[in-house]
C-alpha cells in the first residue's frame, strides 16, 4: 500500500477535486450539483473541493499550512472505513488509494488556501488536514 504523500499535484476537472475512501465507486452528482456556492461539500463518505475552473495543476499539501498565511476554505467530515483514501480528478482519473497513517475511521477534513491569492483565482496550492475523530461505523449484517 502507498502511504499518503506530503504533496500531490492534481488537475481539477470542472474545478472539482474529490476525496473519498477507496470503497466509494459513485460520483455524487446531486451533492455537487445542488450546493454550487460552497467550496467544500460532503456527505458521509465523499468530499469535493470546488475551486475556479483551471487547466493548471493544483498542489495538495497533506498536513498543516501556516495559519498566518492561509485562509480556511471549509471543513467537513468523511468516513474512510478501509483507511485508504482516493484523490479524484473527476473524469481525468484518480490518485491512490493512499494509506492513511491513522487507519480506518471518521476524519475531519480541513481545507486551506494561501491568504494572498487573488479573489476568484484558482489557487496553486491547497493545504488539507485529515484528523481522525472516531471509529468507522459498523454496518449490521443482513440476514
C-alpha positions in Angstrom: 0.0 0.0 0.0 1.2 3.5 -0.8 1.4 6.0 2.1 -0.4 9.3 1.8 2.2 11.7 0.2 3.1 15.1 1.7 2.3 16.8 -1.7 0.3 15.7 -4.7 -0.2 17.5 -8.0 -3.7 17.2 -9.4 -5.6 18.7 -12.3 -9.2 19.5 -11.2 -11.9 18.7 -13.7 -14.5 21.5 -13.9 -12.9 23.0 -10.8 -13.6 19.8 -8.7 -11.3 17.6 -6.6 -12.8 14.6 -4.9 -11.6 12.9 -1.7 -13.1 9.6 -0.5 -12.4 6.1 0.7 -11.4 3.6 -1.9 -14.7 1.8 -1.3 -16.7 4.6 -2.9 -17.4 3.9 -6.5 -20.1 6.5 -7.4 -19.7 10.2 -8.0 -22.4 12.1 -6.1 -23.8 14.4 -8.8 -26.6 15.6 -6.6 -24.3 16.6 -3.8 -22.0 18.6 -6.2 -24.8 20.0 -8.4 -27.0 21.4 -5.7 -24.5 23.1 -3.4 -22.7 25.1 -6.0 -21.9 28.1 -3.8 -19.9 26.1 -1.3 -16.1 25.5 -1.6 -16.2 22.2 0.3 -19.2 19.8 0.2 -19.5 16.4 1.6 -21.8 13.5 2.6 -20.9 10.7 4.9 -18.3 9.1 2.6 -17.2 11.7 0.0 -15.9 15.3 0.0 -15.5 17.6 -3.0 -13.4 20.8 -3.2 -14.7 23.3 -5.6 -12.3 25.9 -7.0 -12.4 28.2 -10.0 -12.0 26.2 -13.2 -8.4 25.9 -14.2 -6.3 23.9 -16.6 -3.3 24.4 -14.4 -2.3 21.8 -11.8 -3.0 22.4 -8.1 -0.7 21.1 -5.4 -2.4 19.4 -2.5 -0.3 19.5 0.7 -1.4 17.0 3.3 -0.6 18.4 6.7 -1.0 21.8 8.4 -0.4 25.0 6.5 1.0 28.2 8.1 -2.2 29.6 9.6 -0.8 33.2 9.4 -0.5 32.8 5.6 -3.5 30.6 4.8 -7.3 31.1 5.0 -9.9 28.5 5.8 -11.9 27.4 2.8 -14.0 24.8 4.6 -14.4 21.9 7.0 -16.2 18.6 6.5 -16.3 15.1 7.9 -15.9 11.9 5.9 -15.8 8.3 6.8 -12.9 6.2 5.4 -13.8 2.6 6.6 -10.9 1.0 4.8 -8.2 3.5 5.8 -7.4 4.1 2.1 -8.0 7.5 0.6 -8.5 8.2 -3.1 -8.0 11.7 -4.6 -10.1 12.1 -7.8 -9.7 14.5 -10.7 -13.3 13.5 -11.5 -13.3 12.5 -15.2 -9.5 12.8 -15.6 -8.6 9.9 -13.3 -7.7 9.1 -9.7 -4.6 9.1 -7.5 -4.3 6.3 -4.9 -5.5 4.7 -2.9 -3.2 6.1 -0.2 -3.0 4.5 3.2 -4.0 7.0 6.0 -1.5 6.8 8.9 -4.3 6.6 11.5 -6.1 3.8 9.6 -9.8 3.3 9.1 -12.1 5.9 10.8 -14.1 9.1 10.6 -12.0 12.0 9.6 -12.4 15.8 10.0 -11.2 17.4 6.8 -9.9 21.0 6.8 -9.1 22.8 3.5 -7.0 26.0 3.5 -5.6 28.2 0.7 -2.9 30.9 0.6 -4.2 34.1 2.1 -2.6 36.2 -0.6 -4.3 34.6 -3.6 -6.3 36.8 -5.8 -10.1 36.7 -5.1 -11.7 34.5 -7.7 -8.5 33.0 -8.9 -7.8 29.3 -8.7 -5.1 28.5 -6.0 -1.8 27.0 -7.0 -1.7 25.3 -3.5 -4.2 23.8 -1.1 -3.5 22.5 2.4 -5.6 19.6 3.5 -5.6 18.3 7.1 -7.2 15.0 7.9 -7.7 14.3 11.6 -9.1 11.0 12.8 -12.0 11.8 15.1 -13.7 8.4 15.5 -14.0 4.7 14.6 -15.7 3.7 11.4 -19.4 2.9 11.6 -20.2 -0.7 11.7 -23.0 -1.8 9.4 -25.2 -4.6 10.7 -25.1 -7.9 8.8 -28.2 -8.5 6.7 -29.8 -11.9 7.2 
